[in-house]
Amino acid sequence: MQIYIKNLTFFAIIGLLKSERKTAQKIIINAKIKYKYDKIDFINYVDIVDMIKSTIINKKFELLEEALETLAQNIKIKFPQANQIKLKIFKPNILKDCIVGVKIKRNFKKN
């Protein structure tokens, strides 16, 4: 089974620049999580969305890479049935002429 979260958009403090440390900026996150489906022990996408938002907002990461590493680890801990996690994070307004972002993919042993 796979869960897709596309264009999760919210505002958070993230980045190295002084302006990024003071003012929340628009963040967009995409996620794809493969897992072993079980009717009783399924993964609720609402729980994943809530965790992603609260982690990014509360941790105030400096690097996008750190944010994705932490998210991947937290998803695997909270949802051990996940066997592959793909995450992308974008900062669409930091540069005038492009959208920048980072992608991570983690494979875990199947349960």
C-alpha positions as CSV (number, residue, x, y, z in Angstrom):
1,M,0.0,0.0,0.0
2,Q,1.1,3.6,-0.6
3,I,0.1,6.9,1.0
4,Y,0.6,10.1,-1.0
5,I,0.6,13.6,0.5
6,K,0.9,16.2,-2.2
7,N,1.6,19.9,-1.7
8,L,1.2,20.1,2.0
9,T,1.6,23.8,2.4
10,F,2.2,25.8,5.6
11,F,4.4,28.5,7.1
12,A,7.4,27.8,9.3
13,I,10.8,29.1,10.4
14,I,13.4,27.2,8.4
15,G,16.7,28.3,6.9
16,L,20.0,29.9,7.7
17,L,19.5,33.5,6.6
18,K,18.7,36.1,9.3
19,S,15.4,36.9,7.6
20,E,14.5,33.2,7.6
21,R,15.1,32.9,11.3
22,K,12.7,35.8,12.1
23,T,9.8,35.4,9.7
24,A,8.0,32.2,8.9
25,Q,8.0,31.3,5.2
26,K,5.9,29.2,2.9
27,I,7.0,25.5,2.9
28,I,5.6,22.8,0.6
29,I,6.1,19.1,1.4
30,N,5.3,16.0,-0.7
31,A,5.5,12.5,0.8
32,K,5.1,9.0,-0.4
33,I,5.1,6.2,2.1
34,K,5.0,2.5,1.2
35,Y,3.8,0.1,3.9
36,K,2.4,-3.3,4.6
37,Y,-1.3,-2.7,4.8
38,D,-3.3,-4.3,7.7
39,K,-6.9,-3.4,8.2
40,I,-6.4,-3.1,11.9
41,D,-2.9,-1.5,11.9
42,F,-3.2,0.9,9.0
43,I,-1.4,4.2,8.7
44,N,-3.7,7.2,8.9
45,Y,-2.6,10.0,6.6
46,V,-4.1,12.6,8.9
47,D,-1.6,11.5,11.6
48,I,1.3,11.8,9.1
49,V,0.2,15.3,8.0
50,D,-0.1,16.5,11.7
51,M,3.3,15.0,12.6
52,I,5.0,16.6,9.6
53,K,3.6,20.1,10.3
54,S,4.2,20.0,14.0
55,T,7.8,18.7,13.6
56,I,8.8,21.4,11.0
57,I,7.0,24.2,12.9
58,N,8.3,23.3,16.3
59,K,11.9,22.4,15.5
60,K,12.7,25.5,13.4
61,F,15.3,23.7,11.3
62,E,18.2,25.5,9.8
63,L,18.7,23.0,6.9
64,L,16.2,21.4,4.7
65,E,18.3,18.2,4.9
66,E,18.0,18.1,8.7
67,A,14.3,18.5,8.4
68,L,13.9,15.6,6.0
69,E,16.2,13.3,8.0
70,T,14.2,14.0,11.2
71,L,10.9,13.5,9.5
72,A,11.9,10.2,7.9
73,Q,13.2,8.9,11.3
74,N,10.0,10.1,13.1
75,I,7.7,8.5,10.5
76,K,9.5,5.2,10.8
77,I,9.4,5.3,14.6
78,K,5.7,6.2,14.8
79,F,4.7,4.0,11.9
80,P,7.0,0.9,12.0
81,Q,5.0,-0.8,9.2
82,A,6.5,1.8,6.8
83,N,9.1,0.2,4.6
84,Q,9.9,3.1,2.2
85,I,9.7,6.8,2.7
86,K,10.2,9.5,0.1
87,L,10.0,13.1,1.1
88,K,10.5,16.4,-0.8
89,I,10.5,19.8,0.8
90,F,10.4,23.1,-1.1
91,K,10.8,26.8,-0.3
92,P,8.9,28.5,-3.1
93,N,9.5,32.1,-2.1
94,I,13.1,32.3,-0.9
95,L,14.6,33.0,-4.4
96,K,12.9,35.2,-7.0
97,D,13.7,33.1,-10.1
98,C,13.2,29.5,-8.9
99,I,11.8,27.2,-6.3
100,V,14.4,25.3,-4.2
101,G,14.1,22.1,-2.4
102,V,15.5,18.8,-1.2
103,K,14.5,15.2,-1.6
104,I,15.2,12.1,0.6
105,K,14.4,8.4,0.1
106,R,14.8,5.8,2.9
107,N,14.2,2.1,2.6
108,F,13.7,0.0,5.7
109,K,13.5,-3.7,6.2
110,K,10.1,-5.1,5.6
111,N,8.1,-6.2,8.7
